[in-house]
Amino acid sequence: MLRLKSLGQTIIEADDARLTPAAETVFAVALYLIVEAGRPIGRDELTRLLWPDVSEARAQHGLRQALYRLKTLGATIKADRTTLSLALRFCSTDFAQLVTPQPISTLEQLAETIEGSFLPGYNPQLSEEFTAWVERQRDVVHSAVARALVAGMQAKKRVSDWGGAERLASMCLSIDPLNEEATLTVAEAAALGGSKTKALSILNHYLKEIGGDAGQIKLPAVLLRRRISEAYTDNLMPVGDAPFAGREDEMAELTRALLQA
């Protein structure tokens, strides 16, 4: 059983052993098989990706060695003369639920399980094609992670848990620096915490980054900036970080009433 732990860490677990990018080609083979699990993969497909600049004989030898290493770790890989495959039941990833359609309530829960970006620090140099494949997977996973984090921060804001909302928003911005919902959340949390100057700085930077031609895209940020400018002041004694606990239902009701008003 191969288990890919990719959010906030870069590890593949195989029974009692661990693979890290230090085992460069073995890790890359395992990663590719896990992410592409369920479909037959041509041996020549893998050798072109991971051994592009050596003879076919040496590339096939390198692939055989990598597969042997994975099998000694307990991986169950189906192989014949031309193809390889890893059945879905023999592997798992920590992003599988995120990249499949989920109801909002599930996304809110999944947001709490996200520990960081996809394969942090992983920058393989095996080939341009393999690097491009990794980046495509990173884009797909980060898009799904951002959706979950946005759902999570909206849930936090409904019960006025601004500390929790800011935490999820900051994580979202680390993978999607121009995410509108996350930017507005961080700015409003700063204003509510007593730092009007910081909130306006966040919004001004965001508006500068998206540019003057953004049209309707910039409207929510402009409106929030106006509201913060008019309604908030800098607090010389900022609000502490102690969480507001045990009144989620009441705060949700007050938030709904305020929005209706």
N, C-alpha and C positions, 0 to 999 in steps of 0.2 A: 504494500500500500504506500503510495507516494502522496504526501500532503504538502501543498504549496502554501507557505505563509508569506504573503506579499505586501500586506498593508502595514506600513510602519516597520517592516523587517524584510529581509531577503534570505529566506531559508527554505529548504526542501527537506522534510522529514521522511525517513524511510525506516519503518519499524523502530529500532533503537538507535539508529544512526542519523546523522545530519549532513546535508550537503550545503555548501556555501559557494559563492562565486570564486573562491580560491581554487576550487577544482573546476577550472574554467570550462573545458569542453564537456565534462560529465554533467555539470550543473546545467549547461546550455541544452544538452540533449534531453535531460529530464524536464526542464522547463518547457521546451517545445512539445514534448509528448503529452505533458499534463494539460497545457492550454489547448492543444489540438486534439485532446482525447476524444475517442469515439469515431475517428475517421482514419482510414488507411493512409499512411505516410510513406511515400517512396523513399527508398534508401538513397537514391541519387538526389532527391530533394534535400535531405539532411546534409549530405556531403557537400552539396553546392553551397549551402548556408554556412556550414561550420568549418569546412576545409577547402576553401575556394582556390587556393594557390598551390596545391600539391597534386601529385599524380593521382589518378583514380584508384590505383592499387593502395597507395598510402592512405588515401581518404577512407576507403572501405576498411582498411585495417584499424584506423583510428576509431571508426564507428563501432566495429566489433568489440574493441577494447572498452569503449564507453558503455555499450550495452551489457557486456560481461560484468562490469563494475556495478551497474544498476541492479542486475539480477542477483549479485551477491548480497546486495542490500535488501533484497526482498521484493523488488519490483516485478510485477507480472506483466511482461511485454510479449505480445504475440508477434512472431516474426517468421517470414519466409525469405526466399531468395531476393525478392524485389520490394517488399513492403514491410512496414512495422505498424503496430497499433497498440494503444493503451486503452482498455475499456474504462468507461466512466466509473464503474463500480470499484475499480482498482486505484482511484486517485480522488483527491478533493482539493478545493481551493477555498480561501477565505473570502472570495469575492463572488462566488457563484450566485448567491441570492441577489446580490446587488445588480448584476447584469441581466437578470430576468425580470419581467414585469411583476410588480408587487403593489398591493394596496398601500395607501398613504400610511395607515396605521403600522404596517410592517416596516416601511421605510423609516418611520420615526424611531422604532425600536432598533433597527439596524444601525442608525446613526450613532448610537451609544457604543457599538462594538468596533467602530472604525478607529484604528490606532495611528494612522498616518498615510503617507502617499504610497503609491504602487512601486514596489521593488526599489526602495530608496538606495541611492548610491550605486545602482547597477548600471554600468556603462560598458557593455561588452565590446571588444575590438576584434572579434573573429571575422566579421565581414560587414560590408555596408548593408547588404541585404538583411542580415540577421539583426543589425542595429535598427534598421527601418521596421522590421517586424516587431521588435520589442517596443518601439515608440508607438506603433499602431495599437498594441495591446494596452500600453500606458494611457493613451487617449481614451480608449473605450472604457477602461476601468475608472479613470478619473472622472469621466462624464457621469458614470453611474454613482460614484462616491459623492459627487457634488449634489446630485438629486437627493440622495438620502440625507446629506447634511443640511440641505435647505429645508427638507421636510422636518428634520429634527429641530432646527432653530426656530421654525415657525411654531412648532408645538411648545417649545420653551417660552416663547414670547406670549403665547395665549394664556399662560399661567404666571406671567411676569417673572419668570426665572431668567433674568437678564444675564446673570453670570454664566449660566449654562448655555444660553443662546450665543453669547460672545465667544465662549470656548469653541463651539461648533463652527461659528462663522470664521474664526481665525484659522481653524484647520482647513476650511473650505478655501479661504484666500491663499493658503500655502500651495494649493494645487491649481487654483483658478483665480489669479490675482484681480481680475476685473469682474468677478461675480457680483451682480448688482445686489441681490438679496443679502449676501454676506457683508458687503460694504455698508449698506444701510444699517444693518444690525449692529455692526461694530461701532458705527458713528453714533447711533442712538443710545447704545449702551454707555458710550463715553459721556454723552450729554447727561444721561440719567445719573451717572456716577459723579457728576459735578465738574466735568472737564469740557466745557463748551468750546474752548480753543482747540483742543485735540479733535473734537467731533467735526468742527468746521474744516480743520486741516485735512482730515481723512476725506471729506466730501470734495473739497477743492482739488485734491490730488486725483481723485477718481474722475472728476469732470474734465480735468486737464488731459488725463490719459485717454478717455474715450473720444475727445476732440469736440470741436465746436459744431461739426456737421452731424452729430449723433441724433438730432431731431428728438422724436418722442422718447428715445431710449434714456435720455438724460433727465426727463421730466421728474420722475420720483426723487432723484437725488437733489434736484433744484428745489423742489417743494420741501423736502426734509431740511435742507440747508436754511431755507427761509424760516421754517418753523423753529429750528434751533436758535437762529439769530434773534428771533423776536421773543421766544418764550423761556430761554434758559440763560443762566449766568454761571460764570466759573465759581466753584465752591472752594473756598480756602481750606475747608476741612472735608475732603472727598469722602463719599460714602464708602464704608468698609466692605470687605469681601465676604462677610458672613452670609451664608445662604438663607433665603426666606423659605422655611420648610413647614410642611404640614397644612398649608392653606391653598393647595393648587386649585381645588374646585371653586373656592370663593374668589380667588384672583381671576380665574377664567371667566366667571360670571361678571365681575367688575369690568374686565377688559371688553367683553361683549357689549355691556351697557354703555361703556365709553365710546365704542365705535358706533353704536346706534345713535348716540347723542350727537 
